[in-house]
Amino acid sequence: MCADTRLCLTWATTGTARGTRGTGRYALEFDTIIDAIYGSVPRAQNALAEFAQPWRLYQLGILALAFLIAHVVSRLIEPRLEARIRAMESVPRPRMRLFVTILRRLRPIIFVALSWIAVFALRATTWPSRSYLVALVASLVLAWVLVGVSGRLIRNRALRTVVTWGAWTFATLAILGQLGTAADALDAAALSFGEVRISLLVVLKGAITVALLFAGAGLLANAAHRRIVGIEDITPASKVLADKGIRLFLYGAAVVVGLQSVGFDLTSLTVLSGAIGLGIGFGLQKVVSNLISGVILLLDKSIKPGDVISLGETFGWISELGARYVAVVTRDGREYLIPNEDLITGQVVNWSHSSDLVRLDLFFGVAYASDPHKVRRLAREAAAKVRRVVPEPAPVCHITGFGDSSIDFVLRFWIRDPVGGITNVRGDVFLALWDALKAEGVEIPFPRRDVTILGGPQPAGPHAAEG
């Protein structure tokens, strides 16, 4: 039976263990729960009464007034500042982006300024503890503004999101004084693999450190890219190779330094990385081949951005040398991505490899009644009149043979701008040649055939009736 002052819930369980039989009794005592509930009510009342102290209420009023003033002031001056920013034409793009970022956070910036003015005024006139709430909120909003403005320097959206949220969380915990408690909780959640212990704290530190190092590596790589592009003494292929080498080195160093900075032992991954590298080597051999072929193309300078090439039926100029492919833009606006390996192993015609001077051949024929010497002169003069044909070397015309119905010639001329197209200049020379031959009465023959019909009616004769 239960005592008079307690309400007990009792149940029995039976079971068999090693041939014995036993019972268990579990009691749920409601008086403890009721005491806890009734005891928490006075504590909640005391906490509410303490929070409702006048010096805390007027701090909330100061924060509300500062927010209202910041809202009104930002609505008044934001359009004017935006108009002035839009009127700036000679301002560099990064600085313009910074101005826009600050403009979008104008209200919290004004709120932080007014809040800190109130904090300094309160600390000068009353106890420092009576400005604690205003200082706490002002510190949190200031950290939010600084992290938001600084995060805009990172152009990669995913990386910017990780860095921004990590910095906000760290700053909030540090301001609230809960950084140590959060660190202990994250460090307690860990997994152990032999002598290696990986906790959430280590993973978080590593992610934040690598993200910050990646952001720094990106800024350094972009600065180096601008410096390399401005150097006129090196070739475009060398510029691309130097830019990619610097980026690979900076990002690789960021990963290694980031992992080692959180105490991660890279030697423990030697065997695992070897096995993974072997599998990746077999699975991605084409990708690796294209990467190595790209490095070879950059080193031997066989092709470079701006060159005009022909590969199979693809004719165009190179717009980009990538790590895996080469982008070739054709005259009709199509952009072909050709793997680097195809340019190494296949036959490529580079129209502007060592010189931009390109020779083109046109084949034509005239009737046998024409004067070959006159035809050669007319062909040379016609080609020289076309704008894109260079005068030196001068166009030449030669007889290549005597055909079935024509005397065959080849007209050779040179151009210096193959990037402007080959077919169009051929067409212009053909038109000029046609006009010159037609003006002089030179005939361009075409094949003629005589048709004889067999098996018709037989003519009548003296032997027609015989038989």
Secondary structure as the mmCIF struct_conf table of DSSP 4:
data_model
#
loop_
_struct_conf.conf_type_id
_struct_conf.id
_struct_conf.beg_label_comp_id
_struct_conf.beg_label_asym_id
_struct_conf.beg_label_seq_id
_struct_conf.end_label_comp_id
_struct_conf.end_label_asym_id
_struct_conf.end_label_seq_id
TURN_TY1_P TURN_TY1_P1 ASP A 4 THR A 5
STRN STRN1 ALA A 12 ALA A 17
TURN_TY1_P TURN_TY1_P2 ARG A 18 GLY A 19
STRN STRN2 THR A 20 ARG A 25
HELX_RH_AL_P HELX_RH_AL_P1 PHE A 30 PHE A 51
TURN_TY1_P TURN_TY1_P3 ALA A 52 ALA A 52
HELX_RH_AL_P HELX_RH_AL_P2 PRO A 54 ALA A 87
BEND BEND1 SER A 90 VAL A 91
HELX_RH_AL_P HELX_RH_AL_P3 ARG A 93 ARG A 104
TURN_TY1_P TURN_TY1_P4 ARG A 105 ARG A 105
HELX_RH_AL_P HELX_RH_AL_P4 LEU A 106 THR A 125
BEND BEND2 THR A 126 THR A 126
HELX_RH_3T_P HELX_RH_3T_P1 PRO A 128 SER A 131
HELX_RH_AL_P HELX_RH_AL_P5 TYR A 132 GLY A 151
TURN_TY1_P TURN_TY1_P5 ARG A 152 LEU A 153
HELX_RH_AL_P HELX_RH_AL_P6 ARG A 157 LEU A 176
TURN_TY1_P TURN_TY1_P6 GLY A 177 GLY A 177
HELX_RH_AL_P HELX_RH_AL_P7 LEU A 179 ALA A 188
BEND BEND3 ALA A 189 ALA A 189
STRN STRN3 ALA A 190 PHE A 193
TURN_TY1_P TURN_TY1_P7 GLY A 194 GLU A 195
STRN STRN4 VAL A 196 SER A 199
HELX_RH_AL_P HELX_RH_AL_P8 LEU A 200 GLY A 230
BEND BEND4 ASP A 233 ILE A 234
HELX_RH_AL_P HELX_RH_AL_P9 PRO A 236 SER A 261
TURN_TY1_P TURN_TY1_P8 VAL A 262 GLY A 263
HELX_RH_3T_P HELX_RH_3T_P2 LEU A 266 LEU A 269
HELX_RH_AL_P HELX_RH_AL_P10 THR A 270 GLY A 283
TURN_TY1_P TURN_TY1_P9 LEU A 284 LEU A 284
HELX_RH_AL_P HELX_RH_AL_P11 GLN A 285 ASP A 300
TURN_TY1_P TURN_TY1_P10 LYS A 301 LYS A 301
BEND BEND5 SER A 302 ILE A 303
TURN_TY1_P TURN_TY1_P11 PRO A 305 GLY A 306
STRN STRN5 VAL A 308 LEU A 311
TURN_TY1_P TURN_TY1_P12 GLY A 312 GLU A 313
STRN STRN6 THR A 314 LEU A 321
BEND BEND6 ALA A 323 ARG A 324
STRN STRN7 TYR A 325 THR A 330
TURN_TY1_P TURN_TY1_P13 ARG A 331 ASP A 332
BEND BEND7 GLY A 333 GLY A 333
STRN STRN8 GLU A 335 PRO A 339
HELX_RH_AL_P HELX_RH_AL_P12 ASN A 340 THR A 345
BEND BEND8 GLY A 346 GLY A 346
STRN STRN9 VAL A 349 ASN A 350
TURN_TY1_P TURN_TY1_P14 TRP A 351 SER A 352
BEND BEND9 HIS A 353 SER A 354
BEND BEND10 ASP A 356 ASP A 356
STRN STRN10 VAL A 358 VAL A 366
TURN_TY1_P TURN_TY1_P15 TYR A 368 ALA A 369
BEND BEND11 SER A 370 SER A 370
HELX_RH_AL_P HELX_RH_AL_P13 PRO A 372 ALA A 384
TURN_TY1_P TURN_TY1_P16 LYS A 385 LYS A 385
BEND BEND12 VAL A 386 VAL A 386
TURN_TY1_P TURN_TY1_P17 ARG A 387 ARG A 388
STRN STRN11 VAL A 389 VAL A 389
BEND BEND13 PRO A 391 PRO A 393
HELX_LH_PP_P HELX_LH_PP_P1 ALA A 394 PRO A 395
STRN STRN12 VAL A 396 PHE A 402
BEND BEND14 ASP A 404 SER A 406
STRN STRN13 ILE A 407 ILE A 415
BEND BEND15 ARG A 416 ARG A 416
HELX_RH_3T_P HELX_RH_3T_P3 PRO A 418 GLY A 420
BEND BEND16 ILE A 422 ILE A 422
HELX_RH_AL_P HELX_RH_AL_P14 THR A 423 ALA A 439
TURN_TY1_P TURN_TY1_P18 GLU A 440 GLY A 441
BEND BEND17 GLY A 455 GLY A 455
HELX_LH_PP_P HELX_LH_PP_P2 PRO A 457 ALA A 460
TURN_TY1_P TURN_TY1_P19 PRO A 462 ALA A 465
#
